[in-house]
Amino acid sequence: MSIFPIIEDQALSYDVKNVFDEVIDKFSSVPVFYRLLASAPPLVEAFWLSYKKVILEGTLPAQVKELIFLAIARKRRCTYCASAHLAICDMFEADRQTLTAIMNGVAEFEPERIAALIGFCLLSLDDPNAVDNNDYQTLYQLGITQTEVIEALYTVSYADSGVFLAKALKVDVDLEVIKYLHEHNLDIGFH
């Protein structure tokens, strides 16, 4: 249970209301994570802008970046982030076998290039110094470009910061997310 209050709509600043309108346009509701950040308007704006730039834009598809976020959330055992990003991955029509593999910590799934990229991201999360030229060459041989690698690594950084905030703020999983996961037979496998 979060120790910070959830900011209700009538107490939102004008700038936060604008951010929330964009979030609603994309996801049909405002996650509790954003409502907790709303007491610091520049931060809620920054986190949403980062989401748009890091996840929704770029060369690497948003679905792949969401899979990376999900893998990071699972690895860090963040109930909030794993639940939210499992639902988002499903909304972005990620393959169920891929979702199951990620949630079970299995690194081998199809397509191989995405499995390799996610494995690389998890390796870089654990120990960036352990990543070597062979790891990069493996990705390049699978057709992953330098730009995609950089976007993936930035996604790791962004996801890890989101996981940190969600855990530190003790964010509860949104009721809408719990309902979505239940209705779509999805489970993060830990709580």
ROGU-815447 format. One record per residue (C-alpha): residue number from 1; residue in three letters; x, y, z. Coordinates in nm, 3 decimals, padded with zeros to 5 digits, always signed. Example, Ala and Ser with C-alpha at 12.3 -4.5 7.8 and 13.67 -1.06 7.14 Angstrom:
<pos = 1; code = ala; x = +01.230; y = -00.450; z = +00.780>
<pos = 2; code = ser; x = +01.367; y = -00.106; z = +00.714>
//
This chain:
<pos = 1; code = met; x = +00.000; y = +00.000; z = +00.000>
<pos = 2; code = ser; x = +00.138; y = +00.335; z = -00.102>
<pos = 3; code = ile; x = +00.224; y = +00.579; z = +00.172>
<pos = 4; code = phe; x = +00.163; y = +00.872; z = -00.061>
<pos = 5; code = pro; x = -00.181; y = +01.012; z = -00.141>
<pos = 6; code = ile; x = -00.339; y = +00.959; z = -00.479>
<pos = 7; code = ile; x = -00.416; y = +01.296; z = -00.633>
<pos = 8; code = glu; x = -00.780; y = +01.322; z = -00.738>
<pos = 9; code = asp; x = -00.887; y = +01.497; z = -01.058>
<pos = 10; code = gln; x = -01.019; y = +01.814; z = -00.891>
<pos = 11; code = ala; x = -00.677; y = +01.877; z = -00.728>
<pos = 12; code = leu; x = -00.471; y = +01.835; z = -01.045>
<pos = 13; code = ser; x = -00.271; y = +02.121; z = -01.190>
<pos = 14; code = tyr; x = -00.349; y = +02.231; z = -01.545>
<pos = 15; code = asp; x = -00.026; y = +02.075; z = -01.676>
<pos = 16; code = val; x = -00.096; y = +01.742; z = -01.508>
<pos = 17; code = lys; x = -00.452; y = +01.740; z = -01.645>
<pos = 18; code = asn; x = -00.306; y = +01.778; z = -01.994>
<pos = 19; code = val; x = -00.069; y = +01.486; z = -01.933>
<pos = 20; code = phe; x = -00.353; y = +01.275; z = -01.799>
<pos = 21; code = asp; x = -00.562; y = +01.353; z = -02.109>
<pos = 22; code = glu; x = -00.278; y = +01.215; z = -02.324>
<pos = 23; code = val; x = -00.243; y = +00.908; z = -02.105>
<pos = 24; code = ile; x = -00.618; y = +00.844; z = -02.127>
<pos = 25; code = asp; x = -00.603; y = +00.880; z = -02.507>
<pos = 26; code = lys; x = -00.337; y = +00.608; z = -02.518>
<pos = 27; code = phe; x = -00.452; y = +00.369; z = -02.243>
<pos = 28; code = ser; x = -00.814; y = +00.472; z = -02.161>
<pos = 29; code = ser; x = -00.732; y = +00.537; z = -01.794>
<pos = 30; code = val; x = -00.462; y = +00.697; z = -01.581>
<pos = 31; code = pro; x = -00.248; y = +00.447; z = -01.391>
<pos = 32; code = val; x = -00.216; y = +00.499; z = -01.017>
<pos = 33; code = phe; x = +00.160; y = +00.542; z = -01.070>
<pos = 34; code = tyr; x = +00.092; y = +00.869; z = -01.256>
<pos = 35; code = arg; x = -00.161; y = +00.978; z = -00.994>
<pos = 36; code = leu; x = +00.105; y = +00.936; z = -00.726>
<pos = 37; code = leu; x = +00.356; y = +01.137; z = -00.929>
<pos = 38; code = ala; x = +00.094; y = +01.409; z = -00.985>
<pos = 39; code = ser; x = +00.187; y = +01.583; z = -00.661>
<pos = 40; code = ala; x = +00.513; y = +01.676; z = -00.840>
<pos = 41; code = pro; x = +00.385; y = +01.804; z = -01.179>
<pos = 42; code = pro; x = +00.726; y = +01.832; z = -01.350>
<pos = 43; code = leu; x = +00.795; y = +01.467; z = -01.267>
<pos = 44; code = val; x = +00.467; y = +01.332; z = -01.401>
<pos = 45; code = glu; x = +00.525; y = +01.535; z = -01.717>
<pos = 46; code = ala; x = +00.883; y = +01.409; z = -01.746>
<pos = 47; code = phe; x = +00.788; y = +01.045; z = -01.693>
<pos = 48; code = trp; x = +00.511; y = +01.060; z = -01.953>
<pos = 49; code = leu; x = +00.730; y = +01.245; z = -02.203>
<pos = 50; code = ser; x = +01.000; y = +00.983; z = -02.145>
<pos = 51; code = tyr; x = +00.748; y = +00.704; z = -02.201>
<pos = 52; code = lys; x = +00.640; y = +00.860; z = -02.529>
<pos = 53; code = lys; x = +00.997; y = +00.918; z = -02.648>
<pos = 54; code = val; x = +01.159; y = +00.599; z = -02.515>
<pos = 55; code = ile; x = +00.882; y = +00.345; z = -02.567>
<pos = 56; code = leu; x = +00.644; y = +00.479; z = -02.832>
<pos = 57; code = glu; x = +00.894; y = +00.639; z = -03.073>
<pos = 58; code = gly; x = +01.207; y = +00.518; z = -03.245>
<pos = 59; code = thr; x = +01.321; y = +00.235; z = -03.468>
<pos = 60; code = leu; x = +01.258; y = -00.054; z = -03.231>
<pos = 61; code = pro; x = +00.884; y = -00.130; z = -03.216>
<pos = 62; code = ala; x = +00.697; y = -00.023; z = -02.902>
<pos = 63; code = gln; x = +00.585; y = -00.383; z = -02.851>
<pos = 64; code = val; x = +00.949; y = -00.496; z = -02.824>
<pos = 65; code = lys; x = +01.031; y = -00.215; z = -02.583>
<pos = 66; code = glu; x = +00.732; y = -00.312; z = -02.371>
<pos = 67; code = leu; x = +00.858; y = -00.673; z = -02.368>
<pos = 68; code = ile; x = +01.193; y = -00.542; z = -02.244>
<pos = 69; code = phe; x = +01.015; y = -00.340; z = -01.973>
<pos = 70; code = leu; x = +00.819; y = -00.651; z = -01.874>
<pos = 71; code = ala; x = +01.138; y = -00.859; z = -01.854>
<pos = 72; code = ile; x = +01.303; y = -00.593; z = -01.634>
<pos = 73; code = ala; x = +00.996; y = -00.575; z = -01.407>
<pos = 74; code = arg; x = +00.992; y = -00.952; z = -01.376>
<pos = 75; code = lys; x = +01.365; y = -00.967; z = -01.306>
<pos = 76; code = arg; x = +01.333; y = -00.696; z = -01.039>
<pos = 77; code = arg; x = +01.016; y = -00.865; z = -00.902>
<pos = 78; code = cys; x = +00.808; y = -00.549; z = -00.917>
<pos = 79; code = thr; x = +00.446; y = -00.657; z = -00.885>
<pos = 80; code = tyr; x = +00.312; y = -00.322; z = -01.001>
<pos = 81; code = cys; x = +00.532; y = -00.289; z = -01.311>
<pos = 82; code = ala; x = +00.508; y = -00.655; z = -01.408>
<pos = 83; code = ser; x = +00.128; y = -00.641; z = -01.387>
<pos = 84; code = ala; x = +00.095; y = -00.312; z = -01.575>
<pos = 85; code = his; x = +00.342; y = -00.402; z = -01.849>
<pos = 86; code = leu; x = +00.208; y = -00.755; z = -01.893>
<pos = 87; code = ala; x = -00.131; y = -00.595; z = -01.961>
<pos = 88; code = ile; x = +00.024; y = -00.339; z = -02.197>
<pos = 89; code = cys; x = +00.216; y = -00.610; z = -02.384>
<pos = 90; code = asp; x = -00.111; y = -00.797; z = -02.428>
<pos = 91; code = met; x = -00.284; y = -00.479; z = -02.548>
<pos = 92; code = phe; x = +00.003; y = -00.434; z = -02.796>
<pos = 93; code = glu; x = -00.077; y = -00.790; z = -02.915>
<pos = 94; code = ala; x = +00.242; y = -00.958; z = -02.801>
<pos = 95; code = asp; x = +00.242; y = -01.332; z = -02.864>
<pos = 96; code = arg; x = +00.116; y = -01.531; z = -02.562>
<pos = 97; code = gln; x = +00.404; y = -01.779; z = -02.585>
<pos = 98; code = thr; x = +00.649; y = -01.490; z = -02.567>
<pos = 99; code = leu; x = +00.472; y = -01.342; z = -02.266>
<pos = 100; code = thr; x = +00.470; y = -01.679; z = -02.090>
<pos = 101; code = ala; x = +00.840; y = -01.731; z = -02.166>
<pos = 102; code = ile; x = +00.932; y = -01.388; z = -02.028>
<pos = 103; code = met; x = +00.721; y = -01.431; z = -01.716>
<pos = 104; code = asn; x = +00.882; y = -01.773; z = -01.657>
<pos = 105; code = gly; x = +01.232; y = -01.638; z = -01.711>
<pos = 106; code = val; x = +01.287; y = -01.850; z = -02.021>
<pos = 107; code = ala; x = +01.528; y = -01.689; z = -02.265>
<pos = 108; code = glu; x = +01.450; y = -01.907; z = -02.564>
<pos = 109; code = phe; x = +01.144; y = -01.817; z = -02.764>
<pos = 110; code = glu; x = +01.060; y = -01.702; z = -03.115>
<pos = 111; code = pro; x = +01.157; y = -01.485; z = -03.282>
<pos = 112; code = glu; x = +01.518; y = -01.556; z = -03.189>
<pos = 113; code = arg; x = +01.627; y = -01.197; z = -03.249>
<pos = 114; code = ile; x = +01.383; y = -01.065; z = -02.987>
<pos = 115; code = ala; x = +01.477; y = -01.336; z = -02.738>
<pos = 116; code = ala; x = +01.845; y = -01.252; z = -02.790>
<pos = 117; code = leu; x = +01.781; y = -00.880; z = -02.751>
<pos = 118; code = ile; x = +01.587; y = -00.932; z = -02.427>
<pos = 119; code = gly; x = +01.858; y = -01.165; z = -02.296>
<pos = 120; code = phe; x = +02.117; y = -00.899; z = -02.381>
<pos = 121; code = cys; x = +01.910; y = -00.637; z = -02.198>
<pos = 122; code = leu; x = +01.885; y = -00.853; z = -01.887>
<pos = 123; code = leu; x = +02.260; y = -00.917; z = -01.897>
<pos = 124; code = ser; x = +02.324; y = -00.544; z = -01.923>
<pos = 125; code = leu; x = +02.084; y = -00.481; z = -01.633>
<pos = 126; code = asp; x = +02.266; y = -00.726; z = -01.408>
<pos = 127; code = asp; x = +02.619; y = -00.624; z = -01.499>
<pos = 128; code = pro; x = +02.684; y = -00.375; z = -01.780>
<pos = 129; code = asn; x = +03.055; y = -00.452; z = -01.755>
<pos = 130; code = ala; x = +02.986; y = -00.817; z = -01.843>
<pos = 131; code = val; x = +02.857; y = -00.718; z = -02.188>
<pos = 132; code = asp; x = +03.134; y = -00.765; z = -02.445>
<pos = 133; code = asn; x = +03.188; y = -00.738; z = -02.821>
<pos = 134; code = asn; x = +03.068; y = -01.094; z = -02.875>
<pos = 135; code = asp; x = +02.730; y = -01.001; z = -02.724>
<pos = 136; code = tyr; x = +02.698; y = -00.709; z = -02.965>
<pos = 137; code = gln; x = +02.813; y = -00.919; z = -03.262>
<pos = 138; code = thr; x = +02.549; y = -01.182; z = -03.183>
<pos = 139; code = leu; x = +02.280; y = -00.914; z = -03.202>
<pos = 140; code = tyr; x = +02.419; y = -00.766; z = -03.523>
<pos = 141; code = gln; x = +02.428; y = -01.114; z = -03.683>
<pos = 142; code = leu; x = +02.059; y = -01.147; z = -03.603>
<pos = 143; code = gly; x = +01.989; y = -00.826; z = -03.794>
<pos = 144; code = ile; x = +01.956; y = -00.595; z = -03.495>
<pos = 145; code = thr; x = +02.098; y = -00.253; z = -03.575>
<pos = 146; code = gln; x = +02.313; y = -00.030; z = -03.359>
<pos = 147; code = thr; x = +02.022; y = +00.212; z = -03.326>
<pos = 148; code = glu; x = +01.797; y = -00.069; z = -03.202>
<pos = 149; code = val; x = +02.061; y = -00.177; z = -02.949>
<pos = 150; code = ile; x = +02.091; y = +00.177; z = -02.816>
<pos = 151; code = glu; x = +01.712; y = +00.212; z = -02.794>
<pos = 152; code = ala; x = +01.692; y = -00.123; z = -02.613>
<pos = 153; code = leu; x = +01.958; y = -00.018; z = -02.362>
<pos = 154; code = tyr; x = +01.783; y = +00.312; z = -02.302>
<pos = 155; code = thr; x = +01.463; y = +00.115; z = -02.246>
<pos = 156; code = val; x = +01.647; y = -00.089; z = -01.982>
<pos = 157; code = ser; x = +01.749; y = +00.231; z = -01.805>
<pos = 158; code = tyr; x = +01.400; y = +00.380; z = -01.828>
<pos = 159; code = ala; x = +01.233; y = +00.058; z = -01.710>
<pos = 160; code = asp; x = +01.471; y = +00.017; z = -01.419>
<pos = 161; code = ser; x = +01.400; y = +00.374; z = -01.305>
<pos = 162; code = gly; x = +01.025; y = +00.308; z = -01.326>
<pos = 163; code = val; x = +01.063; y = -00.013; z = -01.127>
<pos = 164; code = phe; x = +01.265; y = +00.172; z = -00.864>
<pos = 165; code = leu; x = +01.000; y = +00.444; z = -00.830>
<pos = 166; code = ala; x = +00.709; y = +00.198; z = -00.820>
<pos = 167; code = lys; x = +00.877; y = -00.008; z = -00.549>
<pos = 168; code = ala; x = +00.995; y = +00.292; z = -00.345>
<pos = 169; code = leu; x = +00.653; y = +00.459; z = -00.367>
<pos = 170; code = lys; x = +00.486; y = +00.125; z = -00.278>
<pos = 171; code = val; x = +00.246; y = +00.156; z = -00.571>
<pos = 172; code = asp; x = -00.053; y = -00.078; z = -00.561>
<pos = 173; code = val; x = -00.160; y = -00.250; z = -00.881>
<pos = 174; code = asp; x = -00.450; y = -00.067; z = -01.044>
<pos = 175; code = leu; x = -00.787; y = -00.241; z = -01.011>
<pos = 176; code = glu; x = -00.834; y = -00.201; z = -01.387>
<pos = 177; code = val; x = -00.507; y = -00.388; z = -01.446>
<pos = 178; code = ile; x = -00.600; y = -00.667; z = -01.204>
<pos = 179; code = lys; x = -00.934; y = -00.703; z = -01.382>
<pos = 180; code = tyr; x = -00.770; y = -00.696; z = -01.727>
<pos = 181; code = leu; x = -00.517; y = -00.965; z = -01.633>
<pos = 182; code = his; x = -00.790; y = -01.184; z = -01.485>
<pos = 183; code = glu; x = -01.021; y = -01.144; z = -01.785>
<pos = 184; code = his; x = -00.735; y = -01.226; z = -02.026>
<pos = 185; code = asn; x = -00.599; y = -01.521; z = -01.823>
<pos = 186; code = leu; x = -00.265; y = -01.353; z = -01.758>
<pos = 187; code = asp; x = -00.062; y = -01.386; z = -01.439>
<pos = 188; code = ile; x = +00.272; y = -01.244; z = -01.338>
<pos = 189; code = gly; x = +00.350; y = -01.555; z = -01.134>
<pos = 190; code = phe; x = +00.459; y = -01.372; z = -00.818>
<pos = 191; code = his; x = +00.311; y = -01.115; z = -00.580>
//
